[in-house]
Amino acid sequence: MLSMPAMVSWCRRWLPVFVCAIAAAAQGAQQGDKASPLTGPIELLWPPSRYPNGAPLAIGAEPEDRPNLSLYLAPGDGPHPAILVCPGGGYGALARGHEGHAIGEFCQRHGISAFVLTYRIAPRYRHPAPLLDAQRAMRTIRARAAEWQVDPARIGVLGFSAGGHLASTLATWFDAGSTDAEDPIERVGCRPDFAVLVYPVIAFDQPWTHQGSKRNLLGDRVGDAALVAKLSTASAVTAQTPPCFLLHTGGDTVVPAENSIDFYLALRRVKVPAEMHVFEKGQHGFGLGGKDPALSAWPELLLTWLRGRGVLTAK
């Protein structure tokens, strides 16, 4: 039996995580998570032939230790634009239905090849494992672009909630690859050509921080002020950050809109092209928007933005 002080401490630590997970699960149920099949081949990002001990930082050989991609390749002759999709879940779960496979199917219908990322999460994995998985995924898509009929100069990243934090980290923590790497995929750059951030977690050092994502990602290093500041990704924006599309709602009480606003203002300060939409109403975790007449309009806004940037060349 926990004492009252212990009970209060436990609630403060874990309640935000449960709120985020419940919101994701509820939204997924409304939009058919269980009915969303895992389609397309599963591609291991760290093949055993080259990485017999598993992915970097791997602590086992279970499914949760093996990050992978689910492929939704656009039909017809390419090269097609592509998007790496990072589902949310507070870095402690993955909303692979309405923020993963439903997005893959949507992209596929509109001539975009989508690659849904299953990245490593807490409690088994902390930073930098999710980022390593996202960087490896971007390198893999670009390295195998010809095989998958993808245009290597039109590959973006799309993330929701904590997956939006991962996407924003990829958009600010990228490199050109290691020219002397033994693995040819590691020689390829991991900078996305554009980023789409949907109700993203951005700040780890502000009153509107989503504490569950912060704890799950940092674990015992949650008190490391320098790391916390570094992973507040608005502070990492530079003129080399790719163009961004941001989406949030004023009614989001789980991950407040200040997260997107911070990132957007950081982009403006260094003149990186950006577009942001903040809908008045709507709760966290709405995915493609469901039956809401306002929120369900955002996918078309995104397609319009992609056409305007030359990522999509036909309606």
N, C-alpha and C positions, 0 to 999 in steps of 0.2 A: 504494500500500500504506500503510494507516494505521499509525502508531506505536502502541505499547501504551497510552500515556497518552491518545492521541486516541481509540483504540478504546473505552477505559473511559468517556471523556466522552460519546462517541456513544451507548453503551448506556444510560448513566444518563439521557440526554435523551429517547431515543425508545422504549426498551423498554416503559415503562408505556402508551404510546399503542398499541403493537402488541398488548399483552396485552388491552387493552380492546376493540380492533377484532376480534381473533381470537375473543374470548369472544362478542361480539355476532354475528359471522358464524357461529360454530359453533351457537349457540343458534338462530339464524334457520334454518339448514339443517335442524335437528331438527324445527322447527315449521313448515316449509314456506314459507320466504321466497319461493322461486322460483315456488311455486304460487299465491302471493297476488297476484291481479290488481289493477291500479290502477283501481279502480272509481269511478264518480261523476265529475262534471265537475271540471276543474281551474280554479280561480278565481285569477287573478293578484291579489296583494295590492296591487300598485302598477301600476294599468292604464296602458298607454302613452298613452292618450288624455289622462290628467292628468299622468303622469310620463314624458314622452318620453325623458328621460335615464335611465330605470330607477329602481329603488329608491334611497333615500338611501344614500350611500356606495358605490354600485355602481361597479365598476371595469371592467365589460364588459357584453356583451349575450348571453352564453352561458347555457345552462340553469342552470348553477350560480350565476349572478348574479340569477336570477329566483325569489325565494321564492314559494311557492304553497300552496294548500289543496286537499286531496282530500276531497270531501264524501261522508259516509255518513248520509243523512237518514233519520230514523226514519219508519216507515210510518204511515199513518193521519193523521187530522186532529190538528193541534196546538192550542195551542203545546206543544212538547216541550222537555225539558231538553236542554242541549248541553254537549259537552266538547271543548275544544281539546287535541289530542294532540301531544306533543313527543317524538319518538323520541330514543333515546340514540345514543352513538357517540363519546364523548370530544371533542366539538366538532371532530372531524376526519373523521367519517363519520356516516351516518344509518342506523340499523337499522329501515328503513321496513317490513319484513315483520312480524316478531313483536312489535315495539314500535310499530308504526304501523297498517298496514292490518288486521292481525288484531284489533287493539284497536277499530278503526273498525267492523268487522263484528260484534264482540261487543256494542258499545254499541248498534248499530242493532237487533240482535236483542232488546234489552231496553228499547226505547222511548226511547233517547237518541240524539240526532243528534250525530255525531262529525265533527270537522274535523281531519284529519291535516296537520300543518304540515311543509313542507319549508323549513327555514330555512338561512341562509347559514353556512358553516363554513370552518375553516382548511383549507389555508393561505391561501386568497384573502381570508378575512374574519376579523376579530377583534372583540372587544367595541368598540362596542355593537351591531354589525349583527344578531346573533341576537336580542337583546332588542328592537330596533326591529321585527323581523319578528314576534315574538310579540305585542308591543303592538298592532301594526297588525292582526294576525289577530283578536285579541280585539275591537278596535274594529269590524272588518269584520263579524264574526258578529253583534255587537249591533246595528249599523246596519242590517243586512239581515235582522233577526230575523223581521219579518213575511213577507218573501218566502220564507224558508226554514222557516216555521212553528215558530220557536224562541221560547221564553219569554226575553225579555231580562234577566229577574231570576233566571234559573236557568242561568247559563253558567259552567262551571268550566274548570279546566286540569288535565291529567294528563300527567306527564312521567316518563321513565325515565332513570336514570343521569345523564349530562350533560344530557339533556332534562329530568330532574328538577331540575337546577340552574337551567335556563332557566325552568321552571315556578315554582320558588321565587323567582326574581328577579322574574318577572311578578307574583307574589303579594305582593311587598314593594316593588317599584319601579313603582307605578301612578300614574295621574293621572285627573282628571275630564274630560279633553279640553280642547281650546283653543277657546273660544267664538267667537273671531274668525278661525278658520282658514278659508281659502278652500275647502279640501276638506271636504265635510260629514262624511266618515268621521272626520277628525281632530278633529271637535267632540265625539266620543263618548268616554266614559270607557273605560279598559282594565283596571279592577279586576275580577279574576275573583270570582265569587260563592262559590267553594270551590276547593280545590286538592287534588290527589291526587299524592303523591310516592312513586315506587316505586324502591327502592334508589338514592336521589338522591345526587349529589355536592352537598355543602353547603359544607364548609369549604375555604378556600384557604390558611389560615394555621395548620393543625394537623398533627401527625404523621400523621394518617390522610387527609390531602389526596390526591386523585387527581391526581398531578402532570401526567399527559398532558392532562387536561381544562384544567388551569390554564395550561399552556404554550400549548395551542392557542387558548384564548380570549384570553389576554393578549399573546402574542407578545413583542415587545421590551419590553413594560411589565411583564413578570413580576416584575421587581425593585421595582416601585412599591408600597411597603408600604401606603400609604393606599388605593390601588385594590384591592389584595389583601384588605385588611380589609373594604372596602366590599362586595366581591363574595362575601364569606363570609356567606351570606344569613341565618344565624341572628342575626347582629348587626343586621340590618335589620328584624327582626320588631317590629311595633307592635300596639297594640290594634285597629288598622284592618286588620290582616292577616286574610284570610278564613279560615273554618274549614278544617281540613286533616285528611286521612287519609294516614298514612305507613305504608310497608311496607318491611321489610328482612329479611335473614337474618343469623344469627350466624356463618354459614360464609362470608360474602362477604369474600374477601381482596383484591378489586380496589377496591371502594369500601366500606370497613368500616361497620358499623352505627352507629358513633359519629356519622356524618353525620346520620342521621335522629334519633338521640337528642338531639343538640345542638339541632336545629330544634324538636323536640317540647318540650324543656325551655324554650326561648325562648318558645314559644306559651303554655305554662303560666304563665310569669312574668307575662304580660300578660292572662291569662284568656281567650285565644282558644280556642274549642272545638276539640278535636283528639282523634284516635284513632290509636294506633300499634300495629302488630303486628310483632314480631320473631320469625321462625321460627328454630328451633334450627339446622336444616340447610338447605343450598342454596347454590349458587354464584351468582355475578353473572350477570345477563342472562337470567333465566328467563321473562320475558314473562308470559303467562297461567298459567304453571306446568306446562304440558305434561302428562305422565303421572304426575308426582309427586303422591301422594295428599294430602300436606300443602299444598304450594305451590299446587296447583290449586284449593284452597278459597278463596284470597284474593279472586277476583272476586265470589263470593257475599257475602263479608264487606263488600266495597265497596258492593254493591247494598243490603245491609241498612243500612249507614251512610247512604247516600243517601236511603233511605226514611225513616229516623229523622229526618233533617234536612228532610224535606219536598221534597227535590229530585225524587225519584220518588214519585208519588202512587198507584201501583198495582203489585201484584206481577206 
